[in-house]
Structures are given as structure tokens and as C-alpha cells.
Amino acid sequence: MRTDHVVSGFILTLLLASFAQAQGSIDVSKVTCDQFVHAKVGPRRMLGAWLSGFYNGKRNNQIIDTQSLEANLIKFQNFCYQEKNSKLPIMQAIEQVIQTSK
């Protein structure tokens, strides 16, 4: 395993652990777009990083592309900012964003 993957994972783990202590646990499947864009359940960047890791893990992709992560986060935020998507759970929203990106 490459050192940068270990360091990135360690940093993300520290961020998530410190946030979890302050907030408790988060059921990501119940977080809505409105909660995401208004940072009601945590910092958008942290949740965006978690979503990226989750979906990249499902695809067995172990590369962190920071430019792609930032672009995808902006695309996702724009999708969630739309009033019609505000009540949509982020796990469903990300699926829709992924489908429109293909």
C-alpha cells in the first residue's frame, strides 16, 4: 500500500472521529440535500470526502484525484441546491448526479 493512501486515510479517520465525538453518529442514508448544502449534519467537504470514498470503494478505485473530487463536490452541491432536490436523500442524489455525468 502506498504511503499517501495510508496518510490520506489516517487524516480522514481523524477528521471523522473528531466530528463523531462532537455530533454522535450519522446515518448517511437519511441525510437530505438540504441538510448537506446547509451543513446541518457536518461540514460539506467532510461528507463529500466520505461519499467519494464510499463510491470509489464500491468501484474498487483506490486513487484519490483531488481535482476530480473538488469538481464532483461542486457538481453535487449545485444539484442539491436546486429546490426540487432539497428533500432528496444524498445517497439517491449522488446516484442521479453520477448517472447524468456518464
Buried (B, 14 or more C-beta within 10 A) or exposed (E): EEEEEEEBEEEBEEBBEEBEEEEEEBEBEEBBBBBBBEEEBBEBEBBBBBBBBEBBEEEEEEEBEEEEBEEBBEBBBEBBBEEEBBEBBBBEBBEEBEEEEE
